[in-house]
């Protein structure tokens, strides 16, 4: 079951597409976080969603918000993907132990071995304030994230 609104967001430590360690707790007290899980780099829907985020990144930075995108791909795959698509926000690898963070948030598809399209807006205190989980083929609406951030 996915993490619910009002829950304390589980902390995690993952490597980004440059091999740097990123912890959710690094943003506590300073930034809201849009934590976005997606199935696989280089797939059509995922590429479309992440490029839309790239194109609208100021809407998040203007709201004192850090975007973190998580997949079960390796950091090497994510590095090439980010370079190819000019993605400047962190792409985090939940590769090993495979899917641990995705499982902690309740969005890991055990049969497919990847994360579902789960989004969690986490406030500066580390509490989940908005969430949506879509199936693998269903893109999310970026405007919904922005509306949710405006309520914080």
TIBA-178547 format. One line per 10 residues: number of its first residue (from 1); their letters; for each residue x, z, y of N, C-alpha, C. Coordinates in pm, 1 decimal. Each point is the difference from the previous one (the first is absolute). Layout:
# residues N
NUM) a) X/Z/Y/X/Z/Y/X/Z/Y ~ ...
//
This chain:
# residues 152
1) xxxxxxxxxx) 84.2/0.0/-118.2/-84.2/0.0/118.2/88.8/0.0/124.6 ~ -35.6/-82.1/96.6/79.6/-12.7/122.1/-10.4/126.1/85.3 ~ 103.6/24.5/76.5/2.3/108.9/97.7/-116.6/-20.3/96.7 ~ -63.8/107.8/40.5/-119.8/-7.5/83.7/27.7/44.7/143.6 ~ -89.8/-38.0/90.0/7.6/44.9/138.7/-3.7/152.6/1.8 ~ 88.8/58.5/79.3/11.0/144.7/9.8/107.7/59.6/-89.3 ~ 45.7/-77.4/-99.7/107.2/47.1/-88.4/133.3/-3.4/73.4 ~ 88.3/88.3/-36.9/138.6/-5.8/45.8/64.5/-117.5/-74.0 ~ 64.3/-88.9/74.6/62.9/-116.9/-61.7/121.3/44.5/-80.9 ~ 9.1/-42.5/-126.1/117.5/36.3/-79.6/127.6/-54.9/63.9
11) xxxxxxxxxx) 98.8/85.9/15.2/127.5/-46.4/53.6/68.3/-85.2/-107.2 ~ 88.9/-86.1/44.4/74.9/-83.7/-92.1/133.7/-36.0/63.3 ~ 86.9/-50.3/-83.5/130.7/-51.1/42.6/21.3/-131.6/-73.7 ~ 6.8/-110.8/75.9/20.6/-132.4/-58.4/108.1/-73.0/77.8 ~ 60.6/-98.3/-63.9/97.4/-86.8/66.4/-74.4/-116.6/64.0 ~ 47.1/-38.0/120.2/-59.6/-116.8/65.2/76.2/-126.5/-37.8 ~ -40.7/-111.7/56.7/57.6/-129.5/-32.5/147.2/-13.4/41.1 ~ 54.1/99.7/71.8/142.1/1.2/35.1/74.7/109.4/-74.9 ~ -67.7/66.6/-92.5/62.7/105.4/-78.3/1.6/135.8/67.7 ~ -64.8/11.9/115.5/-6.3/128.6/70.6/-111.1/86.1/-59.8
21) xxxxxxxxxx) 23.8/129.7/-0.4/-100.1/94.0/-49.3/-103.0/27.3/109.1 ~ -126.8/-9.8/-36.1/-110.1/29.3/91.2/-86.3/107.2/-65.0 ~ -29.5/103.5/76.7/-88.8/107.5/-46.3/-122.8/2.7/90.4 ~ -114.5/19.6/-56.6/-120.3/14.0/81.7/17.8/116.0/97.9 ~ 59.0/107.9/-46.1/16.8/118.3/84.3/89.8/-24.9/121.3 ~ 78.5/-108.5/-1.6/83.0/-34.5/116.3/-84.3/-26.9/124.8 ~ -126.0/-35.4/-18.3/-86.8/-36.9/112.0/-91.6/114.9/44.0 ~ 0.5/109.1/-77.7/-87.2/112.8/30.2/34.1/57.2/137.3 ~ -101.3/19.6/80.9/17.3/55.1/133.2/36.4/-102.6/105.9 ~ 29.6/-124.2/-42.3/42.3/-99.2/99.7/-80.8/-129.1/-1.1
31) xxxxxxxxxx) -46.4/-43.6/-116.9/-74.6/-126.1/-7.7/-111.4/7.9/-102.9 ~ -106.9/-73.2/27.9/-99.6/-27.7/-102.4/62.2/-103.9/-93.5 ~ -53.3/-11.9/-119.6/52.2/-97.0/-95.8/-115.2/-79.0/-59.6 ~ 16.3/-133.0/-3.7/-86.4/-84.2/-80.7/79.5/-28.9/-126.2 ~ -42.9/59.7/-110.1/64.4/-17.1/-129.8/-80.8/-101.7/-78.2 ~ 63.1/-113.4/-24.3/-68.5/-115.1/-57.2/63.2/-34.0/-134.3 ~ -76.4/11.3/-107.2/47.9/-40.8/-132.7/-48.8/-142.5/-25.6 ~ 87.3/-81.9/-58.9/-37.7/-137.8/-33.1/60.5/-36.2/-135.6 ~ -62.4/-92.2/-73.5/44.4/-29.4/-136.5/140.5/-61.3/-10.6 ~ 22.0/-116.5/58.5/126.6/-69.4/-22.1/42.1/-82.1/120.7
41) xxxxxxxxxx) 128.9/3.7/30.5/56.4/-88.8/101.7/-15.2/-145.1/-47.2 ~ -5.1/-89.9/93.8/-3.1/-144.7/-22.9/-132.2/-52.4/-55.0 ~ -101.6/83.6/-12.9/-130.1/-49.8/-44.6/-84.9/-30.3/123.6 ~ -97.0/-87.2/-15.8/-76.3/-51.4/113.8/-68.8/104.9/84.9 ~ -81.6/84.1/-60.1/-75.9/98.4/76.7/94.4/102.8/62.5 ~ 99.0/44.8/-76.9/95.2/99.4/52.8/78.3/-56.9/117.5 ~ 48.5/-121.1/-14.1/75.1/-63.6/108.9/-87.4/-12.2/123.4 ~ -124.3/-41.9/-18.8/-92.3/-12.6/113.4/-23.5/133.0/70.3 ~ -23.3/105.1/-77.2/-23.3/132.4/59.5/122.3/49.9/75.8 ~ 116.9/-10.2/-61.9/120.6/53.4/62.4/42.2/-80.5/122.9
51) xxxxxxxxxx) -24.3/-130.8/-2.7/29.5/-81.4/118.0/-99.5/28.6/113.0 ~ -123.5/28.9/-33.8/-96.7/38.7/102.9/43.1/130.9/66.0 ~ 47.6/94.4/-79.3/53.7/123.8/56.4/117.9/-31.1/92.8 ~ 90.1/-84.7/-45.9/115.8/-39.8/82.0/-45.6/-54.9/134.5 ~ -100.5/-85.7/-2.9/-47.6/-66.4/121.5/-72.9/95.2/94.5 ~ -45.1/113.6/-50.8/-74.8/96.8/81.2/69.1/136.0/7.1 ~ 129.2/3.1/-28.0/73.7/126.0/-2.7/-11.0/80.2/129.5 ~ -2.6/-63.5/118.0/-15.1/79.3/123.1/-128.9/83.9/3.1 ~ -104.7/-44.1/-67.5/-123.2/79.6/-3.0/24.9/135.1/-67.9 ~ 99.8/5.9/-86.5/32.6/124.7/-68.6/101.4/81.0/79.8
61) xxxxxxxxxx) 105.9/-64.8/45.2/101.2/73.3/77.9/-60.5/54.9/128.4 ~ -93.8/-72.1/59.6/-67.5/48.6/120.7/-85.2/123.9/-28.7 ~ -34.1/21.6/-124.3/-80.2/115.7/-40.6/86.9/107.1/-66.5 ~ 130.0/-5.7/27.0/94.3/100.0/-51.4/-8.0/8.2/-151.9 ~ 2.6/-117.8/-64.4/-21.8/-8.5/-143.7/109.2/-81.7/-67.3 ~ 47.9/50.6/-112.4/98.2/-69.8/-82.9/-72.4/-64.9/-117.2 ~ 26.2/-127.4/-23.8/-52.6/-70.3/-116.7/103.6/9.7/-111.4 ~ -44.0/41.5/-118.1/83.0/3.3/-119.4/-74.5/-74.7/-110.4 ~ 60.8/-105.7/-53.4/-62.7/-79.6/-105.1/72.9/26.1/-131.9 ~ -75.0/30.9/-104.1/57.3/40.0/-128.8/-47.5/-93.8/-110.4
71) xxxxxxxxxx) 96.3/-49.5/-79.3/-33.9/-73.5/-121.9/89.0/49.2/-113.0 ~ -26.7/-47.6/-119.0/78.5/38.8/-116.1/113.8/-98.9/-27.2 ~ 28.6/-86.2/98.8/112.7/-93.1/-9.4/131.2/73.9/23.7 ~ 111.3/-61.2/-41.5/131.8/57.9/24.1/38.8/-16.6/147.0 ~ 96.8/80.2/46.4/44.4/-12.2/139.2/59.8/-137.5/25.3 ~ 58.8/-61.2/-100.6/61.4/-131.7/17.0/-106.3/-106.7/24.6 ~ -106.8/7.5/-75.3/-112.7/-91.5/20.5/-58.6/20.6/139.2 ~ -16.1/125.5/39.0/-58.3/30.3/130.9/89.4/-45.1/114.5 ~ 130.9/7.6/-18.3/91.3/-45.6/105.0/-16.2/-150.0/24.3 ~ -3.5/-78.5/-107.0/-16.1/-144.8/13.1/-136.7/-32.8/59.4
81) xxxxxxxxxx) -102.3/68.6/-46.4/-135.4/-21.5/50.6/-7.4/29.4/149.6 ~ 54.8/113.3/43.3/-2.2/36.6/141.7/76.5/-100.7/84.6 ~ 113.3/-44.9/-48.9/78.2/-100.2/74.2/-75.7/-130.9/10.4 ~ -58.7/-43.3/-109.0/-73.4/-126.8/-2.2/-119.2/2.1/95.2 ~ -69.2/112.8/7.6/-123.0/9.8/79.7/21.6/68.3/135.0 ~ 124.3/34.3/33.2/32.7/68.1/126.4/-79.6/129.7/17.1 ~ -3.1/79.5/-103.6/-70.3/128.2/3.7/97.6/106.0/48.2 ~ -32.9/65.2/110.0/92.9/94.4/62.2/-35.1/145.9/-25.9 ~ -109.3/27.8/-65.1/-34.5/137.0/-35.3/49.5/25.6/-143.2 ~ 16.4/126.1/-37.6/56.1/30.6/-132.0/-91.0/-42.8/-115.1
91) xxxxxxxxxx) 61.5/-68.3/-95.8/-63.9/-29.8/-128.0/64.3/95.0/-100.2 ~ -79.0/86.8/-58.7/51.1/105.4/-87.3/-19.9/-37.1/-146.3 ~ 101.5/29.7/-79.3/-1.7/-33.5/-141.8/-39.6/120.6/-84.6 ~ -112.4/-12.9/-68.2/-48.7/100.1/-94.8/30.2/-49.1/-141.4 ~ 120.8/-57.1/-13.2/40.0/-68.4/-123.5/36.4/97.4/-111.9 ~ 79.1/103.0/34.4/43.1/91.5/-104.8/9.5/141.9/52.8 ~ -52.5/100.5/-65.7/-85.1/-15.9/-117.8/-123.8/-83.0/35.1 ~ -25.7/-96.6/-83.2/-96.6/-105.0/29.8/-137.9/54.7/37.5 ~ -36.0/-22.3/127.1/-133.3/33.8/46.8/-26.3/146.8/25.9 ~ 102.1/83.8/7.8/-22.6/143.5/17.5/-79.3/32.6/126.5
101) xxxxxxxxxx) 36.2/-60.8/112.2/-69.5/28.8/126.1/-140.1/-62.2/-2.9 ~ -11.2/-120.6/-52.6/-131.9/-63.4/-13.8/-93.0/87.0/-83.8 ~ 52.9/57.9/-105.7/-79.6/90.6/-83.8/-40.1/125.0/78.2 ~ 93.2/55.3/77.6/-29.6/121.5/77.3/-114.4/-22.7/98.0 ~ -13.1/-122.9/48.7/-107.4/-34.3/93.1/-123.4/-55.5/-71.8 ~ 7.0/-12.0/-131.7/-115.0/-44.1/-78.9/-28.6/-147.9/9.0 ~ 103.1/-81.9/26.8/-23.4/-143.5/16.7/83.7/-85.0/-95.5 ~ 50.1/58.9/-107.9/79.2/-77.5/-95.9/-90.5/-53.2/-109.1 ~ 5.1/-130.4/-23.9/-76.4/-64.2/-106.7/87.4/-0.2/-125.1 ~ -30.7/87.8/-93.3/81.9/15.7/-120.7/2.4/-127.2/-84.6
111) xxxxxxxxxx) -110.5/-72.1/-5.1/-5.8/-121.3/-82.5/85.1/-113.4/57.1 ~ 2.5/-10.7/131.0/73.7/-109.2/64.8/142.5/40.9/39.5 ~ 27.2/131.0/5.8/133.4/47.7/34.0/35.4/-14.6/146.5 ~ -103.1/7.4/86.7/24.4/-15.2/143.7/-100.7/83.5/79.3 ~ 28.9/10.8/128.6/-89.3/74.0/89.2/-121.2/-84.7/36.3 ~ -113.1/65.7/17.1/-117.3/-63.8/59.0/21.6/-8.7/150.7 ~ -92.4/-60.8/70.5/8.1/-11.5/146.2/-58.8/126.3/63.8 ~ 80.1/104.4/0.4/-42.6/127.6/58.1/62.3/18.9/136.6 ~ -79.6/46.8/94.3/50.1/29.0/134.7/-39.6/142.4/35.4 ~ 97.0/73.2/55.7/-21.0/138.3/39.2/52.1/17.9/141.4
121) xxxxxxxxxx) -86.2/44.7/89.9/45.0/34.2/134.6/20.7/150.6/1.2 ~ 124.5/36.5/31.8/43.3/139.5/-6.0/35.2/43.6/141.5 ~ -56.5/111.9/42.4/26.3/45.9/137.2/136.5/68.7/9.2 ~ 34.0/41.2/118.8/131.5/58.4/25.7/22.1/132.2/-73.4 ~ -107.8/60.1/-46.9/10.8/125.4/-75.6/8.3/-23.7/-150.4 ~ -7.4/-126.1/-41.2/11.0/-31.5/-141.9/-131.2/2.0/-75.6 ~ -111.7/-9.3/71.8/-132.6/1.9/-62.3/-57.5/-141.4/-0.1 ~ -58.7/-39.2/-112.7/-63.8/-131.3/-10.9/-127.8/0.7/82.8 ~ -12.2/-92.8/93.9/-115.5/-6.3/89.4/-90.8/-118.9/-26.4 ~ 49.7/-99.1/-75.3/-80.5/-118.7/-32.0/65.1/-66.7/-119.5
131) xxxxxxxxxx) -81.0/-57.9/-85.9/54.2/-68.6/-117.0/-95.7/-108.0/-48.9 ~ 57.8/-100.5/-61.3/-77.3/-103.3/-68.3/84.6/-49.6/-116.7 ~ -66.6/-29.3/-111.9/68.0/-57.5/-115.3/-76.6/-125.0/-41.3 ~ 70.2/-112.1/2.5/-58.7/-128.0/-41.0/59.8/-42.7/-133.1 ~ -74.1/-83.7/-71.6/50.9/-56.3/-123.6/113.0/-98.1/27.4 ~ 67.6/-41.0/-104.1/115.5/-88.0/14.7/-27.9/-128.2/78.6 ~ -111.4/-68.6/-22.0/-18.7/-126.7/72.0/-59.2/13.4/140.5 ~ -35.1/121.8/41.7/-77.3/18.7/123.3/86.4/47.5/116.5 ~ 18.7/-87.8/98.3/77.7/34.7/119.4/-72.4/106.1/81.7 ~ 78.9/77.2/73.5/-54.1/103.5/88.2/-16.4/-54.6/140.9
141) xxxxxxxxxx) -80.8/70.0/79.6/-25.9/-38.3/138.6/85.7/84.1/93.0 ~ 98.8/-61.5/61.9/91.6/67.9/90.8/-72.9/68.9/114.4 ~ -108.1/-57.3/47.1/-75.6/59.4/110.2/-54.0/137.9/-36.2 ~ -27.5/22.8/-126.6/-49.0/131.1/-44.3/107.5/106.8/17.8 ~ 127.7/-36.3/-23.8/109.2/96.3/19.9/6.7/41.4/146.0 ~ -7.9/-100.7/87.3/12.4/26.6/144.4/-115.4/88.9/46.5 ~ -120.7/-28.4/-45.7/-115.5/83.1/36.8/20.9/144.5/-47.2 ~ 51.0/15.3/-121.4/23.4/133.8/-53.8/106.9/72.8/79.4 ~ 104.4/-70.0/41.0/105.5/63.2/80.7/-53.0/45.5/134.3 ~ -93.0/-74.4/54.4/-57.4/36.7/130.7/-81.0/129.6/-4.2
151) xx) -34.9/44.9/-120.8/-76.3/124.5/-12.4/90.6/122.9/-6.3 ~ 129.7/-21.5/-16.1/93.1/114.5/-11.4/25.8/63.4/134.3
//
